Amino acid sequence: MSFYTSLTGLKAAQSDLATISNNVANVNSTAFKKSRTNFGDIFAAAPMQTTTQVAGQGTRIIGIQQQFTQGTVETTDKTLDLAITGEAFFTTQTPAPALQIGYTRNGSFQLDENRFVTDTVGGRLQVFPVDANGVPTSTAPGSLSDLQIPLTKPGDPTIQLSSVGVSVEGLVTATFADSTTTMLGSIAMAAFPSQEGLRQKGDAHWEATLASGAPVYGSGNGGLFGAIRSGALERSNVDLTEELVALISAQRNFQANAKAIETATAVSNAIVNLRG
């Protein structure tokens, strides 16, 4: 039995090493969220058995849990580079026919050939319509729309776009050569009852699941939703020093379990080689 107990320890240490290695590998990935391996003990006893005389049967992986702590915000000076300081996610949607909703902390946005604002995997940034004061008229999922930056002033194609601005609340405005300003929408922010229940899709993108609960939408810089910083990106929340210490610990755990198997083998050999 000691062989199998130590084997569970080896597998657990191996999974821990893989998780830590993934964290270290993504130390420079934009908006990456580190993970932590959680373990639990294995114990079994018969109903009439005295549990004080039963040894455990090893360990098991309960889950690999992401840590949604804030990463460092790095200035880039590009208007469409957006960082969230606080909770929530940007909402994106892939073009037709897929129309898949996704959520990201990776605010490295750019314009496509049709001047839609897209993320690193091609999803279009979603916004809500706003009134004359820049307040969203609706935050229902059905009100989501793709953010598109016009090249010229609506209604007068002779007037060129001058600049684009994004406020801390997520209000996107376009200023034209005649000094007029048009509000293009409010960036749709999404918060979840359980962030840990989100399903990872890679590149700091997630999708909702039953475990995460339905998204709650709103504007930035209020309530559940963090402020939006234009001209900045959120870096990975991986602390390299902390991960290297954890790597040493996981390596020691692996070696200790391997040594336990070696010891059990030596004991078994001694018993087999006993002479009467």
C-alpha positions as CSV (number, residue, x, y, z in Angstrom):
1,M,0.0,0.0,0.0
2,S,2.9,2.4,0.7
3,F,3.8,2.2,-3.0
4,Y,0.4,3.5,-4.1
5,T,0.4,6.2,-1.3
6,S,3.7,7.5,-2.5
7,L,2.6,7.3,-6.1
8,T,-0.3,9.7,-5.4
9,G,2.3,12.0,-3.9
10,L,4.5,11.8,-7.0
11,K,1.5,12.5,-9.3
12,A,0.5,15.5,-7.1
13,A,4.0,16.9,-7.1
14,Q,4.2,16.5,-10.8
15,S,0.9,18.4,-11.3
16,D,2.2,21.1,-9.0
17,L,5.4,21.4,-11.0
18,A,3.4,21.7,-14.3
19,T,1.2,24.4,-12.8
20,I,4.2,26.4,-11.5
21,S,6.0,25.9,-14.8
22,N,3.0,27.3,-16.7
23,N,2.9,30.4,-14.4
24,V,6.7,31.0,-14.9
25,A,6.3,30.6,-18.7
26,N,3.6,33.2,-18.8
27,V,5.3,35.8,-16.7
28,N,5.3,38.2,-19.6
29,S,1.9,37.3,-21.0
30,T,-0.5,40.3,-21.0
31,A,-3.2,40.0,-18.3
32,F,-2.3,36.4,-17.5
33,K,-3.7,35.1,-14.2
34,K,-1.6,32.6,-12.3
35,S,-2.9,29.3,-11.1
36,R,-2.6,27.3,-7.9
37,T,-2.9,23.5,-7.4
38,N,-5.1,22.5,-4.5
39,F,-4.7,19.1,-2.9
40,G,-6.8,17.0,-0.5
41,D,-6.1,13.8,1.4
42,I,-7.5,10.3,0.6
43,F,-8.9,8.4,3.6
44,A,-11.1,5.3,3.6
45,A,-12.3,3.1,6.5
46,A,-15.0,0.4,7.0
47,P,-18.1,1.5,9.0
48,M,-17.1,-0.7,12.0
49,Q,-13.4,0.1,11.8
50,T,-11.6,2.3,14.3
51,T,-10.4,5.3,12.3
52,T,-7.6,6.0,14.8
53,Q,-5.8,2.9,13.6
54,V,-6.2,3.5,9.9
55,A,-3.5,5.4,7.9
56,G,-4.4,7.7,5.0
57,Q,-4.1,6.5,1.4
58,G,-2.4,9.4,-0.1
59,T,-3.4,12.7,-1.8
60,R,-5.4,13.8,-4.7
61,I,-5.8,17.0,-6.8
62,I,-9.0,18.9,-5.8
63,G,-8.5,21.4,-8.6
64,I,-6.2,23.9,-10.3
65,Q,-7.6,27.3,-9.4
66,Q,-6.8,30.6,-11.1
67,Q,-5.9,33.6,-8.9
68,F,-7.7,36.7,-10.2
69,T,-5.5,39.2,-8.4
70,Q,-4.6,42.5,-10.0
71,G,-1.6,42.6,-12.3
72,T,0.7,45.6,-12.6
73,V,-0.5,48.3,-15.0
74,E,2.1,49.3,-17.6
75,T,1.8,52.5,-19.7
76,T,1.9,52.1,-23.5
77,D,0.4,55.5,-24.6
78,K,-1.7,53.8,-27.3
79,T,-5.3,54.9,-26.9
80,L,-6.8,51.4,-27.7
81,D,-4.6,49.7,-25.2
82,L,-7.0,49.4,-22.2
83,A,-6.3,48.1,-18.7
84,I,-8.8,47.4,-15.9
85,T,-7.8,48.5,-12.4
86,G,-10.2,46.4,-10.3
87,E,-12.7,43.7,-11.0
88,A,-14.6,42.7,-14.2
89,F,-13.8,41.9,-17.8
90,F,-14.1,43.4,-21.2
91,T,-16.8,41.8,-23.3
92,T,-16.1,40.6,-26.9
93,Q,-18.0,38.8,-29.6
94,T,-16.7,37.0,-32.7
95,P,-18.2,38.1,-36.0
96,A,-21.1,36.3,-37.7
97,P,-21.9,33.5,-38.1
98,A,-20.2,32.3,-34.8
99,L,-21.3,35.3,-32.6
100,Q,-19.6,33.8,-29.5
101,I,-19.4,36.0,-26.5
102,G,-16.1,36.0,-24.6
103,Y,-14.6,37.9,-21.7
104,T,-11.0,39.1,-21.4
105,R,-8.6,41.2,-19.3
106,N,-6.2,41.5,-22.3
107,G,-6.9,45.0,-23.4
108,S,-4.5,45.0,-26.4
109,F,-7.2,46.2,-28.9
110,Q,-6.7,47.2,-32.5
111,L,-8.7,48.1,-35.6
112,D,-9.5,45.6,-38.3
113,E,-10.1,46.3,-42.0
114,N,-13.6,47.5,-41.3
115,R,-12.5,49.7,-38.4
116,F,-14.1,47.5,-35.8
117,V,-12.1,47.4,-32.5
118,T,-10.9,43.8,-32.1
119,D,-8.9,41.9,-29.5
120,T,-6.0,39.6,-30.1
121,V,-8.1,36.6,-31.1
122,G,-10.4,38.5,-33.5
123,G,-13.3,39.2,-31.1
124,R,-15.0,42.6,-31.4
125,L,-15.2,44.8,-28.4
126,Q,-18.7,45.3,-27.2
127,V,-20.3,48.6,-26.1
128,F,-23.7,49.8,-24.9
129,P,-25.7,52.7,-26.4
130,V,-25.5,56.0,-24.4
131,D,-27.7,59.1,-24.0
132,A,-26.6,62.7,-24.4
133,N,-24.9,62.6,-21.1
134,G,-22.8,59.5,-21.9
135,V,-24.8,57.2,-19.6
136,P,-25.8,53.8,-21.0
137,T,-29.4,53.7,-22.0
138,S,-29.5,49.9,-21.4
139,T,-27.1,47.3,-20.0
140,A,-29.1,44.3,-21.1
141,P,-27.3,41.6,-23.1
142,G,-29.5,42.4,-26.1
143,S,-28.1,45.9,-26.2
144,L,-24.5,44.9,-26.9
145,S,-23.1,46.1,-30.2
146,D,-19.7,46.1,-31.9
147,L,-17.5,49.1,-31.4
148,Q,-16.6,50.7,-34.7
149,I,-14.4,53.8,-35.1
150,P,-15.6,56.0,-38.0
151,L,-12.9,57.4,-40.3
152,T,-15.0,60.5,-41.1
153,K,-17.8,62.4,-39.3
154,P,-21.2,60.8,-39.6
155,G,-23.3,62.8,-42.1
156,D,-20.3,64.7,-43.5
157,P,-17.6,62.5,-45.1
158,T,-15.4,65.6,-45.8
159,I,-14.5,66.0,-42.2
160,Q,-11.8,63.6,-41.0
161,L,-11.4,61.8,-37.7
162,S,-9.0,63.7,-35.4
163,S,-8.7,61.5,-32.3
164,V,-10.4,58.9,-30.1
165,G,-10.7,59.0,-26.3
166,V,-11.7,56.5,-23.6
167,S,-12.8,57.7,-20.2
168,V,-12.3,55.8,-16.9
169,E,-16.0,54.8,-17.1
170,G,-15.4,53.4,-20.5
171,L,-17.2,56.1,-22.6
172,V,-15.6,56.1,-26.1
173,T,-15.6,59.4,-27.9
174,A,-14.5,60.4,-31.4
175,T,-13.3,64.0,-32.1
176,F,-13.2,65.3,-35.6
177,A,-11.3,67.9,-37.5
178,D,-14.0,70.5,-36.9
179,S,-13.7,70.1,-33.1
180,T,-17.0,68.3,-32.8
181,T,-17.3,65.2,-30.6
182,T,-19.4,62.1,-31.1
183,M,-20.0,59.5,-28.4
184,L,-19.6,56.0,-29.8
185,G,-20.8,54.0,-26.8
186,S,-19.9,52.8,-23.3
187,I,-17.6,49.8,-23.1
188,A,-19.5,46.8,-21.8
189,M,-18.0,45.5,-18.6
190,A,-18.9,42.1,-17.2
191,A,-18.7,40.8,-13.6
192,F,-19.5,37.2,-12.4
193,P,-20.7,35.7,-9.1
194,S,-17.7,33.3,-9.2
195,Q,-14.7,34.3,-11.3
196,E,-13.1,30.9,-10.5
197,G,-15.9,29.2,-12.4
198,L,-14.9,30.8,-15.7
199,R,-13.6,28.5,-18.4
200,Q,-10.1,29.4,-19.7
201,K,-9.8,29.8,-23.5
202,G,-6.2,31.1,-23.6
203,D,-4.7,34.5,-24.3
204,A,-6.3,35.9,-21.1
205,H,-9.8,35.0,-22.4
206,W,-12.6,33.2,-20.6
207,E,-16.1,32.1,-21.2
208,A,-19.1,31.8,-18.8
209,T,-20.1,28.5,-17.3
210,L,-22.8,27.3,-14.9
211,A,-20.1,27.4,-12.2
212,S,-19.3,31.1,-12.9
213,G,-22.9,32.2,-13.0
214,A,-24.5,34.6,-15.5
215,P,-22.6,37.8,-16.2
216,V,-23.7,41.1,-14.8
217,Y,-23.1,44.0,-17.2
218,G,-22.4,47.6,-16.5
219,S,-20.0,50.6,-17.0
220,G,-16.6,51.0,-15.6
221,N,-15.5,52.8,-12.4
222,G,-18.5,51.9,-10.3
223,G,-19.8,49.1,-8.1
224,L,-18.6,45.7,-9.3
225,F,-16.6,47.2,-12.1
226,G,-13.1,48.6,-12.0
227,A,-11.9,51.7,-13.7
228,I,-10.6,51.6,-17.3
229,R,-7.2,53.1,-18.1
230,S,-6.6,54.1,-21.7
231,G,-3.0,53.9,-22.9
232,A,-2.1,51.1,-20.6
233,L,-2.0,47.3,-20.3
234,E,-2.3,44.9,-17.4
235,R,0.7,42.7,-17.0
236,S,0.7,39.1,-15.6
237,N,0.1,38.8,-11.9
238,V,2.9,36.2,-11.6
239,D,5.5,37.0,-8.9
240,L,8.6,35.2,-10.3
241,T,10.4,35.1,-6.9
242,E,7.3,33.4,-5.3
243,E,7.0,30.9,-8.1
244,L,10.7,29.9,-7.9
245,V,10.3,29.2,-4.2
246,A,7.2,27.2,-4.9
247,L,9.2,25.3,-7.6
248,I,11.8,24.3,-5.1
249,S,9.2,23.1,-2.7
250,A,7.4,21.0,-5.4
251,Q,10.8,19.5,-6.4
252,R,11.5,18.6,-2.8
253,N,8.1,17.0,-2.4
254,F,8.7,14.9,-5.6
255,Q,12.1,13.8,-4.3
256,A,10.6,12.9,-0.9
257,N,7.9,10.7,-2.4
258,A,10.4,9.1,-4.7
259,K,12.6,8.3,-1.6
260,A,9.5,6.8,0.1
261,I,9.0,4.4,-2.8
262,E,12.7,3.5,-2.7
263,T,12.5,2.8,1.0
264,A,9.4,0.7,0.6
265,T,11.2,-1.3,-2.2
266,A,14.1,-1.9,0.1
267,V,11.8,-3.2,2.9
268,S,10.0,-5.5,0.5
269,N,13.3,-6.9,-0.8
270,A,14.4,-7.5,2.8
271,I,11.2,-9.5,3.5
272,V,11.5,-11.5,0.3
273,N,15.1,-12.4,1.1
274,L,14.5,-13.5,4.6
275,R,16.0,-17.0,5.3
276,G,14.5,-19.3,7.8
